[in-house]
Amino acid sequence: MSTELLINVTPSETRVAMIENGNLQEIHIEREGKRGIVGNIYKGKVSRVLPGMQAAFVDIGLDKAAFLHASDIVPHTECVSENEKQQFQVKDISELVRQGQDIVVQVVKDPLGTKGARLTTDITLPSRYLVFMPGAGHVGVSQRIDSEEERYRLKKIISEHCDDLGGFIIRTASEGAKDKELAHDAAFLKHLWRKVLERRGKYKPKTMLYGELGVAQRIVRDFVGTELDRIVVDSRLAFEQLKEFTSEFVPELMPKLEYYSGDQPIFDLYDTENELHRALERKVELKSGGYLIIDQTEAMTTVDINTGAFVGRRNLEETIFNTNIEATQAIARQLRLRNLGGIIIIDFIDMLSDEHRRRVLQSLEQALAKDRVKTNINGFTQLGLVEMTRKRTRESLEHVLCGGCPTCNGRGTTKTVESVCYEVLREITRVNRAYDADKFLVYAAPAVAEALSDDEYHALAELEVFIGKEVKISAEPLYSQEQFDVVMQ
C-alpha cells in the first residue's frame, strides 16, 4: 500500500492531504488567522514583580508584557505526586522571581484584548502519544486508560526512556500503540528538549526558543515510524522549513521529501480537491449503486445505508449483505476523511441472518483498524443499529469549512413556497385587525410572489373580499424564500 502526504501552502492556509493507494483518506487544515502562541516557549526577562497580586510581568518580546502568577512557577502537571505537591507549596512571588531575571516560560493562554499572554514555568512538550516533562523523574498514565494491563504495559515501555532529562505523561491516544511508535515519540521529544536547552544558552532574552509546530510539521512528526512513501510540498519556503525540521528532528524522512513545481495544482492530483468538496455532502455514492446518508448533529453522527439502484444477482438477502459489506469500507473512510468523533450510530440495512451481522461487524472492525484515531464498536442494538464511538481529536471537516446556513438557520430545510404563501395571507389578516390601513403591499421572494399571483390567486382574491381592501404583490430578488414584509399603505 502506497501512502503519500500532499501539502498545499498559501499565505493564509495550509492543507495536508493523506493519500492511500490514490484515494484521499485524511485532510488536515490550519488557517494562519486562527493560530495562537499557546505552547510556545520563550526566554523572557522579568520586567516587574507585583507582590500584591502574587504575580510578575515578563517581557517575552511581544507587544504586551506577559503575566506569570506565583502558582504557575511550580510544577502542577496531572501526574505530580502528593509528596511533590507538598514540597512545592506556593511561595511568595518575591521569593520566586526578581526584577531583571532571565526566565524560561511557556505560554498557556493567548493574549486577549488589553491582557498579555498567561505563562507558566512548568514546561511540557506534547507529541501524538506522550507529553514530555523536563526535570520530572516519573511516568504518569492518563486516567482515561482503564485497563490495568495496558497501563502496566505502557508504563513499562516508557520508563525505559526516562532519565535525568525528564519524565513523561502517557496520553489516552497511546492506548494500543506499538512499542516502536512510543519509542519514536519519546526520542523525538527528548531531542526537541535538548534543542530548547541548547538555544537557551545561545539566545538572548525576549526571544522564542520553541514555536508550537504548524500542521505540516505535526503531521510529519506523527507519521514517524509508519510506512510513508513520499511527502510532496508545493511551496518552496514551506519545503525549506520542512526540510530543516526533518533534518533536525526526523532525519529518516528526509529522502521522502519532495518539492512540487508542476503547473497543475497539487490538490488536483488524485482528484483531491473534488474529493474534499464531496466530503461535505450528505450523500455518499457506493460503487454498487447503493449510498450512505451522513448527518452530523450536536449529540451524535448518524449513518444510514440504502441499496439505491443496486438490485443484486441472486436474492434480496444477498443484495442487502453485499451492500452492507461495501458500506463498512466507505464508512471507515468517511469517518477519517470528515474527522467525525463522539457517538456514531450506523443504520445498516436490516439483515435476517446472524452470520451476516457478524461478518458485517467484522468487516467494519477491519476497516477501522487503519484509523489512527481510537474507535470502539459496541455491536448491534435491539433496534438493529450499530453503536460506536470515535475519539474527538480536532474539529470535524464540516465545522472547519462551513458555517450555519443564513437561509434555514441550521435546520437543513426551508419552508415550501406554499407554506410561505399561507403565512403571508395570515399575516395580512393579523395586521388588518390590529391596524387601520387602506391597502397592503407585500414584498416577497420571487417564487413566493409568483405563487401568490398565480397558483394562490384565488386565495388572495378571497382574502381581499374578506377584508375589503386591495393587496398588491411585489417580488424582491434579494429576499430568501421564507422572508417577506407586509406594508400598510
Residue pairs with C-beta under 8 A, 6 or more apart in sequence:
1 20
1 21
1 227
2 19
2 20
2 21
2 22
2 229
3 18
3 19
3 20
3 226
3 227
3 228
3 229
4 18
4 19
4 228
4 229
4 230
4 231
4 232
5 16
5 17
5 18
5 19
5 219
5 220
5 223
5 228
5 230
5 231
5 232
6 16
6 17
6 19
6 232
6 234
6 266
6 267
6 269
6 270
6 272
7 14
7 15
7 16
7 17
7 216
7 231
7 232
7 233
7 234
7 235
7 238
7 242
7 266
8 14
8 15
8 16
8 17
8 234
8 265
8 266
8 267
9 15
9 216
9 233
9 234
9 235
9 237
9 238
10 235
11 32
12 31
12 32
12 33
13 29
13 30
13 31
13 32
14 29
14 30
14 32
14 214
14 215
14 216
14 238
15 27
15 28
15 29
15 30
15 267
16 27
16 28
16 29
16 215
16 216
16 219
17 24
17 26
17 27
17 28
17 267
17 272
17 276
18 24
18 25
18 26
18 27
18 28
18 219
19 25
19 270
19 272
20 370
22 270
23 270
23 275
23 333
24 270
24 271
24 272
24 275
24 276
24 279
24 337
25 333
25 336
25 337
25 370
26 336
26 337
26 339
27 276
27 279
27 337
27 339
27 397
28 215
28 219
28 394
29 215
29 397
29 400
29 401
30 214
30 215
35 214
36 110
37 62
37 107
37 110
37 111
37 117
37 211
37 212
38 107
38 108
38 109
38 110
38 212
39 106
39 107
39 126
39 212
40 106
40 107
40 208
40 210
40 211
40 212
41 104
41 105
41 106
41 107
41 123
41 196
41 208
41 209
41 210
42 60
42 61
42 104
42 105
42 106
42 107
42 206
42 207
42 208
42 209
43 60
43 102
43 103
43 104
43 199
43 200
43 203
43 204
43 205
43 206
43 207
43 209
44 58
44 59
44 60
44 61
44 66
44 102
44 103
44 104
44 105
44 119
44 205
44 206
45 58
45 59
45 100
45 101
45 102
45 103
45 205
45 206
46 56
46 57
46 58
46 59
46 68
46 97
46 98
46 99
46 100
46 101
46 103
47 56
47 57
47 58
47 59
47 65
47 99
48 56
48 57
48 65
48 99
49 56
49 93
49 94
49 97
49 98
49 99
50 56
50 57
50 93
51 92
51 93
51 94
53 69
53 93
54 69
54 70
54 71
54 90
54 92
54 93
55 67
55 68
55 69
55 70
55 93
56 67
56 68
56 93
56 97
57 65
57 66
57 67
57 68
57 116
58 65
58 66
58 67
58 68
58 103
58 105
58 119
59 65
59 66
59 205
59 206
60 66
60 105
60 107
60 117
60 119
60 206
60 208
61 206
61 207
61 208
62 111
62 116
62 117
63 111
64 111
64 114
64 115
64 116
64 117
65 116
66 105
66 107
66 111
66 116
66 117
66 118
66 119
67 115
67 116
67 117
67 118
67 119
68 97
68 103
68 105
68 118
68 119
68 120
68 121
69 118
70 90
70 91
70 92
70 93
70 96
71 90
72 108
72 118
72 119
72 120
72 121
72 122
73 93
73 96
73 97
73 120
73 121
74 88
74 89
74 90
74 121
74 122
75 84
75 88
75 122
75 133
75 136
76 120
76 122
77 122
77 124
77 131
77 133
77 136
77 140
77 169
78 140
78 143
78 169
79 133
79 136
79 138
79 139
79 140
79 167
79 169
80 88
81 138
97 103
102 205
103 121
104 121
104 123
104 200
104 209
105 119
105 120
105 121
106 119
106 120
106 121
106 122
106 123
106 124
107 117
107 118
107 119
108 118
108 119
108 120
109 117
109 118
110 117
111 117
123 133
123 134
124 131
124 132
124 133
124 169
125 131
125 132
125 134
125 189
125 192
125 193
125 210
126 132
126 171
127 185
127 188
127 189
127 221
127 222
128 171
128 173
128 181
128 185
128 221
128 222
129 170
129 171
129 173
129 174
129 177
129 181
129 182
129 185
130 158
130 168
130 169
130 170
130 171
130 174
130 182
130 185
130 186
130 189
131 168
131 169
131 171
132 166
132 167
132 168
132 186
132 189
132 190
132 192
132 193
133 166
133 167
133 168
133 169
134 165
134 166
134 193
135 166
136 166
136 167
137 162
137 166
137 167
138 162
138 167
139 155
139 158
139 159
139 162
139 167
139 168
139 169
139 170
140 167
140 168
140 169
140 170
141 151
141 154
141 155
141 169
141 170
142 169
142 170
142 171
142 172
142 174
144 172
145 151
145 154
145 170
145 172
145 174
145 175
147 175
150 175
150 176
154 170
154 174
154 175
154 177
154 182
155 170
157 179
157 182
157 183
158 168
158 170
158 182
158 186
161 168
161 183
161 186
161 187
161 190
162 168
165 190
165 193
165 194
166 190
166 193
168 186
168 189
172 374
172 391
173 373
173 374
173 391
173 393
174 182
175 374
176 374
180 225
181 225
181 226
184 224
184 225
185 224
188 221
188 224
188 249
188 250
191 249
192 210
192 249
195 210
195 248
195 249
196 209
196 210
199 209
199 210
200 209
203 209
213 221
213 245
216 233
216 238
216 242
217 242
217 245
220 231
220 242
220 245
220 246
220 250
220 253
221 249
221 250
222 372
223 253
224 250
224 252
224 253
228 253
228 256
229 256
230 256
230 257
230 258
231 242
231 253
231 256
231 257
231 258
232 258
232 259
232 260
232 266
233 239
233 242
233 257
233 258
233 259
233 260
234 259
234 260
234 261
234 265
234 266
236 259
239 257
239 259
242 257
243 254
243 257
246 253
246 254
246 257
247 254
260 266
265 273
266 272
267 273
267 276
275 337
278 284
279 334
279 337
279 338
279 397
280 397
280 398
280 401
280 402
282 293
282 294
282 295
283 291
283 292
283 293
284 291
284 292
284 293
284 294
284 330
284 334
285 291
286 292
286 308
286 310
286 323
286 326
286 327
286 330
287 326
288 310
288 322
288 323
288 326
289 307
289 308
289 309
289 310
289 311
290 305
290 306
290 307
290 308
290 309
290 310
290 323
290 326
290 327
291 305
291 306
291 308
292 303
292 304
292 305
292 306
292 327
292 330
292 331
292 334
293 303
293 304
293 306
294 301
294 302
294 303
294 334
294 338
294 340
295 301
295 302
295 304
296 338
296 340
296 396
296 398
299 342
299 343
300 342
300 343
300 344
300 345
301 340
301 342
301 343
301 344
301 345
302 344
302 345
302 346
302 347
303 331
303 334
303 344
303 345
303 346
303 347
304 347
305 323
305 324
305 327
305 346
305 347
305 348
305 349
306 323
306 349
307 319
307 320
307 323
307 349
310 319
310 322
310 323
311 319
312 318
312 319
312 322
317 351
317 352
317 353
317 356
320 349
320 350
320 351
320 356
321 351
321 353
321 356
321 359
321 360
323 349
324 348
324 349
324 351
324 356
324 360
325 359
325 360
325 363
327 348
328 360
328 363
328 364
328 367
329 363
329 367
331 346
331 364
331 367
332 364
332 367
332 368
332 370
332 371
333 367
334 340
335 344
335 368
335 371
335 375
335 390
336 370
336 371
336 373
337 397
338 396
338 397
338 398
339 393
339 394
339 395
339 396
339 397
340 390
340 396
341 373
341 390
341 391
341 392
341 393
341 396
342 389
342 390
342 392
343 387
343 388
343 389
344 387
344 388
344 389
344 390
345 385
345 386
345 387
346 364
346 385
346 386
346 388
347 384
347 385
347 386
348 360
348 384
348 385
348 386
350 384
351 357
351 360
357 380
361 377
361 379
361 380
361 386
364 377
364 386
364 388
365 377
368 375
368 377
371 390
373 390
373 391
373 393
374 390
374 391
375 388
375 389
375 390
375 391
376 388
376 389
376 390
377 386
377 387
377 388
378 386
378 387
378 388
378 389
379 386
379 387
380 386
381 387
404 410
405 411
405 412
406 480
407 414
407 480
407 481
407 482
408 414
414 480
414 481
414 482
415 423
415 481
415 482
417 447
417 448
417 451
417 481
418 451
418 455
418 456
420 444
420 445
420 448
420 481
420 482
420 484
421 448
421 451
421 452
421 455
421 456
421 459
422 456
422 459
423 484
424 442
424 444
424 448
424 452
424 484
424 486
425 456
425 459
425 460
425 463
427 484
427 486
428 440
428 442
428 463
428 467
428 471
428 486
429 463
429 466
429 467
431 437
431 440
431 486
431 488
432 440
432 467
432 469
435 488
437 469
437 488
437 489
438 469
438 489
439 469
439 470
439 471
439 472
439 489
440 469
440 470
440 471
440 472
440 486
440 487
440 488
440 489
441 471
441 472
441 474
441 486
441 487
441 489
442 449
442 452
442 471
442 472
442 473
442 474
442 484
442 485
442 486
442 487
443 474
443 476
443 479
443 484
443 485
443 487
444 452
444 473
444 474
444 475
444 476
444 479
444 483
444 484
444 485
445 475
445 476
445 479
445 480
445 481
445 482
445 483
445 484
446 475
446 476
446 477
447 481
448 481
448 484
449 473
449 474
449 475
449 476
450 475
452 460
452 473
453 460
453 473
460 471
460 473
463 471
464 470
464 471
476 483
